[in-house]
Structures are given as C-alpha cells and as structure tokens.
Amino acid sequence: MLPQIVRLATAAATALLVLAGGMAPAGAQAQAQGAQTRPELVAPDVLVKTVTLEVVDIIQKDKDIQKGDRKKVIALIETKVLPHFNFQAMTSSAVGRNWDKANAEQKARLMEEFKTLLVRTYSSALSAYSNQKFDFRPLRAKPTDTDVTVNVRVLQSGAQPVTIDYDMEKRPTGWKVWDVRVGGISLVANYRTEFDNLIRESGIDGLIKALRAKNSSLETPAVAGAQKK
C-alpha cells in the first residue's frame, strides 16, 4: 500500500486546488476570464485561482456532484484540473532512477496508472476540506522565471495553518504543476520511495501491477459527501 502521508498530501493538495476559490479576490476572476484563451500568458498564481473559481462554480451548480456522483466528479477533475499537471514529469520524477530502465510501453502504462491513481484519490477528497479557508500568498518570482512555487496556506480553526506549495514549470502550453508539497512533504518524493521499493522487489511490471491493483481498490468507495443528506 502507498504511505498514508502520500494519500493525505494528495487529498489536501487537490481539495485545495478544487475548492479554494472562495478566498480568491474579485480581481482574480476578471483576470481568469480574460486569460482563458491564452493560457501561456497566465501567471501561475492566477492560473491556480482561475481553475478553482471555475471548478467551484461547477460544483455549486451541479447537484449530482454535491450528492457524490463519482462519474461526474472524475469527469470534472479530468477536464478542469488534470490539464494543469505535467504527468510525464511527475511520473518520471516519482519513478526516479528506474525511469530510464523502463521501455516506451512501460512508461506509457506507468503514466496512465499514476494519473488514474491521482484522479481516484482526488475524487474521494473533494469535500474533505470544504469548511476550511485558504490564504493565497503573493508570488515571489521574476517575469523571466520558468520554474516557480505557488504558496498557499490552509487555515484551520483551532490548529496551525498547513502550507501547500505547488511547484510549477512554464511549458509551451502554459504553466504546469510537477510536484505538490504539503507541510513541506513532497508528493513526488514520497511516491519515489514507495515506487523504488516496489521496483526493487518485483521490477517495473510489478510496480505497474501494484498501481493497477490500487486503482481497482479505489473504484469502490463512494465520493466523500455522498452519504450526506
């Protein structure tokens, strides 16, 4: 099984990306609307707000999603959130030194299974952080930077704020997330440790098999909030 901290980090990071729009200032929505046709020009911090505002609006208007319709939740994530992640970079970094040992077919299967794992983990986390507030920190970057970190704090009543950092790189199609750090803990680094152990025990195909099994196990649970009345 993948480490609990990885699942929690993934859930927290994605719930933030999907649900944090409530804290975005009014100006961000105007920026978002004007930037949708030219994603390569959207600043990374504005991009995060753009995605959250659009997704939150969809969630608020779709009663099926609010009731936990899994297919709709997954479709929402795949169409609105995942395009802003660089899965090739995330997968190769998570697999680490073993990436070069995989052939083209194995790499493709690894990326697909890894993406599926994140999607299904995300779908179960949509409502996990809905009662928390978010503080988007000012972006510390130069206009010429091509690798930046977008900092956000999750504000929790009666507890210390949790930091979530999105490591993003500028690509021809716009800014893409290649790692997420929750409380300083890297999502990719945690998967790398687990993947390395699995590959050592059963090779690249063994890792693919383990990911497929994990994804199958995540098909059954209902989306968080589905049992709410």
C-alpha positions in Angstrom: 0.0 0.0 0.0 1.1 3.6 -0.6 2.0 5.5 2.5 -0.8 7.2 4.4 1.0 10.6 4.3 1.0 10.4 0.5 -2.7 9.9 0.3 -3.3 12.7 2.8 -1.0 15.0 0.9 -2.6 14.2 -2.4 -6.1 14.7 -1.0 -5.2 18.0 0.7 -3.4 19.4 -2.3 -6.2 18.5 -4.7 -9.0 19.6 -2.4 -7.3 22.9 -2.2 -6.9 23.2 -6.0 -10.5 22.3 -6.5 -12.2 24.1 -3.6 -10.0 27.1 -2.7 -11.8 29.6 -5.0 -13.8 31.1 -2.2 -10.8 33.0 -0.9 -9.7 34.4 -4.3 -10.1 38.1 -4.6 -12.7 39.6 -7.0 -9.9 40.8 -9.3 -8.7 37.2 -9.9 -12.0 36.2 -11.5 -11.7 39.0 -14.0 -8.1 38.0 -14.8 -9.2 34.4 -15.1 -11.9 35.2 -17.6 -9.6 37.3 -19.8 -6.8 34.7 -19.7 -8.7 31.5 -20.6 -8.0 31.8 -24.3 -4.2 32.4 -23.8 -3.1 30.1 -21.0 0.6 30.6 -21.9 0.2 34.2 -20.7 -1.5 33.4 -17.4 0.7 33.8 -14.3 1.0 30.6 -12.3 -0.7 32.0 -9.2 -3.6 33.4 -11.3 -3.9 30.1 -13.0 -4.5 28.3 -9.7 -7.2 30.8 -8.9 -8.7 30.5 -12.4 -9.1 26.8 -12.1 -10.5 26.9 -8.6 -13.1 29.6 -9.5 -14.3 27.6 -12.5 -14.5 24.3 -10.6 -16.1 25.7 -7.5 -18.8 27.3 -9.7 -19.5 24.0 -11.4 -19.7 22.2 -8.0 -22.1 24.8 -6.6 -24.4 24.4 -9.6 -24.3 20.7 -10.1 -26.5 18.8 -7.6 -25.3 15.4 -8.8 -21.7 16.3 -7.9 -22.9 17.6 -4.5 -24.6 14.3 -3.9 -21.4 12.4 -4.7 -21.9 11.3 -8.4 -18.5 9.7 -8.9 -18.5 9.7 -12.7 -19.3 13.4 -12.8 -16.6 14.2 -10.2 -14.0 12.2 -12.1 -15.0 13.9 -15.4 -14.7 17.3 -13.7 -11.2 16.6 -12.4 -10.1 15.2 -15.7 -11.3 18.1 -17.8 -10.7 21.0 -15.5 -7.8 20.1 -13.1 -5.6 17.5 -14.7 -4.7 19.5 -17.8 -2.7 21.7 -15.5 -0.5 18.9 -14.3 2.6 17.6 -16.1 2.2 13.9 -15.6 5.2 12.9 -17.6 7.4 15.0 -15.3 5.6 13.8 -12.2 5.7 10.2 -13.2 9.4 10.2 -14.2 10.4 12.0 -11.1 8.3 9.6 -8.9 9.9 6.6 -10.6 13.3 8.2 -10.3 16.4 6.4 -11.4 14.3 3.5 -12.6 12.6 5.6 -15.2 15.3 5.1 -17.8 15.1 1.3 -17.3 11.5 1.3 -18.5 10.7 0.8 -22.1 8.3 3.1 -24.0 5.3 0.8 -23.4 6.1 0.6 -19.7 6.5 4.4 -19.4 3.1 4.9 -21.0 1.4 2.4 -18.7 3.1 3.9 -15.7 1.9 7.4 -16.6 -1.6 6.2 -17.2 -1.8 4.2 -13.9 -0.2 7.1 -11.9 -2.7 9.6 -13.4 -5.6 7.2 -12.6 -4.4 6.9 -9.0 -4.3 10.6 -8.5 -7.7 11.1 -10.2 -9.4 8.5 -8.0 -7.7 9.8 -4.9 -8.7 13.3 -5.8 -12.3 12.3 -6.4 -12.6 11.0 -2.8 -11.2 14.2 -1.4 -13.4 16.8 -2.9 -15.3 17.6 0.3 -12.6 16.8 2.8 -11.5 20.4 3.2 -14.7 22.3 2.3 -15.0 24.0 5.7 -11.5 25.4 5.7 -10.3 28.8 4.4 -7.3 29.4 2.2 -4.8 32.2 2.0 -3.1 32.6 -1.4 0.4 34.1 -0.8 2.0 36.6 -3.1 4.0 35.0 -5.8 7.7 35.5 -5.4 9.1 35.3 -8.9 10.7 37.3 -11.6 9.0 37.7 -15.0 11.7 35.7 -16.6 11.4 32.7 -14.2 10.3 29.4 -15.8 10.2 27.4 -12.6 8.2 28.8 -9.6 6.4 27.8 -6.5 2.9 29.0 -5.7 2.4 29.1 -1.9 -1.0 28.7 -0.2 -1.9 28.3 3.4 -4.9 26.2 4.6 -6.4 28.0 7.6 -7.9 25.6 10.2 -9.9 26.6 13.2 -8.0 25.7 16.4 -5.0 24.4 14.5 -1.8 25.7 12.9 -2.1 26.7 9.2 -1.0 24.0 6.8 1.2 25.1 3.9 0.7 23.8 0.4 3.3 24.6 -2.2 2.7 24.0 -5.9 6.0 23.6 -7.9 5.2 24.7 -11.4 7.2 25.0 -14.6 6.5 27.1 -17.7 5.7 24.9 -20.8 4.8 25.9 -24.3 1.1 25.4 -23.4 1.3 27.3 -20.1 2.3 26.7 -16.5 2.1 23.1 -15.3 2.3 21.6 -11.8 5.0 19.0 -11.5 5.1 18.5 -7.7 3.0 19.4 -4.6 4.4 19.8 -1.1 2.0 19.7 1.9 3.6 20.9 5.1 7.0 20.6 3.4 6.4 17.0 2.4 6.8 16.3 -1.4 4.1 14.2 -3.1 6.5 13.1 -5.7 9.3 12.3 -3.3 7.0 10.1 -1.2 5.9 8.1 -4.2 9.5 7.8 -5.3 10.4 6.0 -2.0 7.4 3.6 -2.4 8.0 3.0 -6.1 11.7 2.3 -5.6 10.8 -0.4 -3.0 8.2 -2.0 -5.3 10.6 -2.0 -8.3 13.4 -3.5 -6.2 11.1 -6.3 -5.2 9.2 -7.0 -8.4 10.5 -4.8 -11.2 8.8 -2.2 -13.4 6.0 -4.6 -14.3 5.5 -5.3 -10.6 5.0 -1.5 -10.0 2.5 -1.3 -12.8 0.6 -4.2 -11.4 0.6 -2.7 -7.9 -0.7 0.6 -9.2 -3.4 -1.2 -11.2 -4.5 -3.1 -8.0 -4.5 0.1 -6.0 -6.6 1.8 -8.6 -9.1 -1.1 -8.7 -9.4 -0.8 -4.9 -10.3 2.9 -5.2 -13.1 2.2 -7.7 -15.5 1.0 -5.0 -15.6 3.7 -2.3 -18.1 6.4 -2.8 -17.0 10.0 -3.1 -16.8 11.9 0.2 -20.0 13.6 0.9 -22.2 11.0 -1.0 -23.8 9.9 2.3 -24.6 13.4 3.4 -28.3 14.3 3.5 
